Amino acid sequence: MKKTLQILTLALLLAGMISSVAFAQDDAPTDDDVNAIAKQLYCPVCENTPLDVCPTEACRQWRELIRTQLSQGMTEQQIKDYFVANYGARVLAEPPRSGLNWLVYILPPAIILLGAFFLFRSFREWTKASATASAASAERGETSSPAKDDYVARLEEELKKRK
């Protein structure tokens, strides 16, 4: 009986070790949550440095501010609006799509398309000009241009002199 009781106690202890109590995680924002927002913001102090990789103490404090705001339940847009209100629109990685900022989105593709159009037209004109020149020389029975004939004649003379 005593041995059975000891085995039963040991079995209960082992079962207690295997199954552990799962505690709920706290709602503190992770570094990934903070960096997802910080990546969309630029450091107001450093030139062209995203907030998520900026090594300055100010940026570390701003990342902690983002963490605090997330834990208070603020949304991503509210946090970005807070930074814009305090530091201006220059802190945004992507300029707002309003006013003259639309030029940033429209102008580069328009320039690329316009350049491609002019390049295409130039290539067509170049190939058309060379095709008409070769067709005209073929009609006249010419096999090569006169400048090329002069060169070939001089080359043949030089070779004859060497023999």
C-alpha positions in Angstrom: 0.0 0.0 0.0 2.8 2.4 1.0 4.7 1.5 -2.2 1.5 2.2 -4.3 1.0 5.5 -2.6 4.6 6.5 -3.4 4.3 5.5 -7.1 1.0 7.4 -7.3 2.6 10.5 -5.8 5.6 10.2 -8.1 3.3 9.9 -11.1 1.3 13.0 -10.1 4.5 15.0 -9.7 5.8 13.9 -13.1 2.4 14.8 -14.7 2.6 18.2 -13.0 6.1 18.7 -14.5 5.0 17.8 -18.0 2.0 20.0 -18.1 2.8 23.5 -17.4 0.5 26.4 -16.9 0.3 28.7 -19.9 0.2 32.4 -18.9 -1.4 35.0 -21.2 1.1 37.3 -22.8 1.1 40.9 -21.9 -0.1 43.4 -24.6 3.2 45.2 -24.8 4.1 46.0 -28.4 7.0 44.0 -29.8 10.1 45.5 -31.5 8.6 44.4 -34.8 5.5 46.4 -34.2 7.5 49.4 -33.3 9.9 49.0 -36.2 7.0 48.6 -38.7 5.9 52.1 -37.9 9.4 53.5 -37.4 10.4 52.3 -40.9 7.8 54.6 -42.3 9.3 57.6 -40.5 12.5 59.5 -41.0 14.6 60.9 -38.2 13.8 64.6 -37.7 17.4 65.2 -36.6 19.5 63.1 -39.0 19.5 63.6 -42.7 17.8 60.8 -44.8 17.9 58.2 -42.0 14.9 56.0 -41.3 13.8 56.1 -37.7 14.1 52.3 -37.3 17.8 52.2 -38.0 19.0 55.5 -36.7 21.5 55.0 -33.9 21.0 58.4 -32.1 19.6 58.7 -28.6 16.8 60.9 -29.9 15.7 58.2 -32.3 15.8 55.6 -29.5 13.6 57.9 -27.4 11.2 58.3 -30.4 11.0 54.5 -30.9 10.1 54.2 -27.2 7.5 56.9 -27.7 6.0 54.8 -30.5 6.0 51.8 -28.2 4.2 53.8 -25.5 1.7 55.1 -28.0 1.0 51.6 -29.3 0.5 50.3 -25.8 -2.0 53.1 -25.3 -4.0 51.8 -28.2 -3.1 54.5 -30.8 -3.2 53.3 -34.5 -0.4 53.5 -37.0 -2.0 56.5 -38.7 -2.5 58.4 -35.4 1.2 57.9 -34.5 2.3 59.2 -37.9 -0.1 62.1 -37.6 1.5 62.9 -34.2 5.0 63.0 -35.7 3.8 65.1 -38.6 2.2 67.5 -36.3 5.3 67.9 -34.2 8.1 67.7 -36.8 6.5 68.4 -40.2 5.7 66.2 -43.2 9.5 65.7 -43.8 9.5 62.9 -41.3 7.3 60.7 -43.5 9.1 58.2 -45.7 6.4 58.5 -48.3 5.2 62.1 -48.9 1.5 62.7 -48.5 -0.4 62.5 -51.8 -1.8 66.0 -51.8 -0.9 69.4 -53.3 2.4 69.6 -55.2 3.5 66.2 -53.8 1.5 64.6 -56.5 4.4 65.6 -58.9 6.6 63.1 -57.1 4.2 60.3 -58.1 3.3 61.5 -61.6 6.4 63.2 -63.0 9.0 60.3 -63.0 6.7 57.8 -64.9 5.7 60.6 -67.3 9.3 61.4 -68.1 10.2 57.7 -68.6 7.2 57.2 -71.0 8.1 60.4 -72.9 11.7 59.3 -73.2 10.7 55.8 -74.4 8.4 57.4 -77.0 11.2 59.6 -78.4 13.7 56.8 -78.4 11.2 54.5 -80.3 10.6 57.2 -82.9 14.4 57.8 -83.3 15.1 54.1 -83.8 12.3 53.9 -86.4 13.8 56.9 -88.3 17.3 55.5 -88.2 16.3 52.1 -89.5 14.0 53.6 -92.1 16.9 55.9 -93.3 19.4 53.0 -93.5 16.8 50.8 -95.3 16.0 53.4 -97.9 19.8 54.1 -98.5 20.5 50.4 -99.0 17.5 50.0 -101.3 18.6 53.0 -103.4 22.1 51.6 -103.7 20.8 48.2 -104.7 18.7 49.8 -107.4 21.7 51.6 -108.8 23.7 48.4 -108.7 26.2 49.7 -106.1 27.6 47.2 -103.8 29.3 49.5 -101.4 29.8 53.2 -100.8 32.4 55.3 -102.8 34.4 56.0 -99.6 34.7 52.3 -98.9 35.8 51.7 -102.5 38.6 54.2 -102.2 39.7 52.6 -99.0 39.7 49.1 -100.5 41.7 50.4 -103.6 44.3 52.0 -101.4 44.6 48.9 -99.3 45.1 46.7 -102.4 47.8 49.1 -103.7 49.7 49.0 -100.4 49.5 45.2 -100.4 50.9 45.0 -103.9 53.8 47.3 -103.0 54.8 45.0 -100.1 55.1 42.0 -102.4 
